[in-house]
Amino acid sequence: MTTPLNERRIANAIRVLAMDAVQKANSGHPGAPMGMADIADVVWREFFNHNPTNPQWANRDRFVLSNGHGSMLQYALLHLTGYDLSIEDLKAFRQLHSKTPGHPELGYAPGIETTTGPLGQGIANAVGFALAEKTLAAQFNKDEMSVVDHFTYCFLGDGCLMEGVSHEACSLAGTLGLGKLIAYYDDNGISIDGEVEGWFSDDTEQRFLAYGWQVLKADGHDADALRAATLQAKAETKKPTIIICKTIIGLGSPNKQGKEDCHGAPLGNDEIALTREALGWTEGPFEIPADVYAAWDAKAKGMASEAAWNELFAQYAAKYPTEAAELKRRLSGELPAEFLAQADAFIAETNAKAETIATRKASQNTLQAFGPLLPELLGGSADLAGSNLTLWKGCQGVQDNPAGNYVHYGVREFGMTAIANGVALHGGFIPYVATFLMFMEYARNAVRMSALMKQRVIHVYTHDSIGLGEDGPTHQPVEQIASLRGTPNLNTWRPCDTVEAAVSWKSALVRSEGPTALIFSRQNLPFQTRTDAQIANVAKGGYVLAEEKGELKAIIIATGSEVSLAMEAHAQLEGVRVVSMPCAEEFVKQDVAYREAVLPSNIRARVAVEAAHVDYWWKFVGLDGRVIGMTTYGESAPAKDLYQYFGITTEAVVAAVKELTA
């Protein structure tokens, strides 16, 4: 066993790298890395199962730094254990295009499993990782062969526990019995404003016991205590574990440890010199002695772990070739080879049926068709399954069947969405999660994080406008669709009927480079007749639904429930074209020739109609155009009365076109 003196020296490598990098950048957070260094030493050198030479090894343990401002802790760990993250990369901390941005970001440094920084979302992502592991294991493991068998380790701080999303996620984790989730709470009693006892006096132990977690306590600077607690955590397979680690923020800094001064600012050169002296660290900035590097190096151990797993998987593949091939496919993110043809066949069948139903029902019909084809789907709703219509006949809840494919998230929109991000990041699943569009607002930052990380998460939002009627303005979305469309790398679909709904689902499923929001109506919407060519163009995000009679003089652009208004106006007008634009983000990606064919630039008489905030559409209609939609909140009344009251009518569309073409 390593002696305590040497163990502290090994952990001190994290402390000096953190304070040196923050000082060089003149920006960052040295306190958390210095305070959690001893925890990281025990977890990463003794328990964390990973392979630095292959950061994507399928059965690796996952590590999440929920208190992402302490990013130098993670960067130091990755560097020291042998990942492709050099000392020069650490010197470039927080610099443009470096591999070491201010908060851990997916896709920069190898070994980063998720982007963290918005406090509380990391622990929710970790719940998603653990949920994915448990579900995938139940689906693929055999009694004698556990090919999916890994832990999720999460570091978190006071801020994470203050954020409400931690309550949502940790409550559900306890209910689902995610026994391979181990969280380490950095209980240092300090936040940016000072000592937290004035604003955070929760009994964290009792809180997590109430969730159904195992709760352990350890001195965060005592390796033996941390080791014993981690062993106890790993032995508890029915419950997640939180280890409350009492720590000193900035440990080692003679004048700043234990104070908010070291939370989010460089220590300063003088204090760094004193810290080196206090730690007995004689090496210069960014210098790590060879014996310390050797103690941290995890490459040989990691390669041996992966080699052992590869041998196990080869035995599994020999005995269960179908399951092995399917697991590899799902982990790769590839859809089944026959899916595209099957999806297109369903779209053609949907077109032939010509049903007038709510698009939320059309969505459910699509799930019923696609679900049996895609075992990687892991659905869920925030206690609105009967309204969002996210259940299909093959759904089984994971709370009753660990190998199931549906999560009853309860009324936890933010937690649900952040957990889904973790599920997507883990691999092996395509999560879809649902609520009313209005309550997307509770989940907004997690939606943004799915887009920032380019994860295939499908956000299903129903009851999309004043069309939901009597529930009134608290439930009627106005500005939400525009905010979703304004989110980079998020595709937002608002289909007008059954065919567009089916195409929107296909588009979301094949889009591996980012998330999709699917916006569906509560009310029935009329079926629109299309040619095969028009059906093919739906996937382009915008297309000509109704050609003009005679010379083209004006264009009506519409989405969702308002397409029927545009079509009714079209029947009363000459020289007017109707463009259905279910996904503007896809439309603007099309080549210039296609966009010009749909929206000729010489036609300035343009009217957009959508029962949502008007501002988004000005870039399509121009200053010469008109936008018919919402500029205020809604009211409580039957839907037809609301459309009339707010002037979103066929008559208004006709009048606007006539005014522009007069």
Beta strands, then each sheet from edge to edge (+ up, - down):
strand 1: 62-65
strand 2: 152-157
strand 3: 181-187
strand 4: 190-191
strand 5: 194-195
strand 6: 214-219
strand 7: 241-246
strand 8: 357-358
strand 9: 377-381
strand 10: 406-408
strand 11: 430-436
strand 12: 458-462
strand 13: 491-493
strand 14: 516-519
strand 15: 524-525
strand 16: 543-546
strand 17: 554-558
strand 18: 576-580
strand 19: 606-613
strand 20: 626-630
sheet 1: 1+ 2+ 3+ 7+ 6+
sheet 2: 4+ 5-
sheet 3: 8+ 15-
sheet 4: 10+ 9+ 11+ 12+ 14+ 13+
sheet 5: 16+ 18- 17- 19- 20-
end
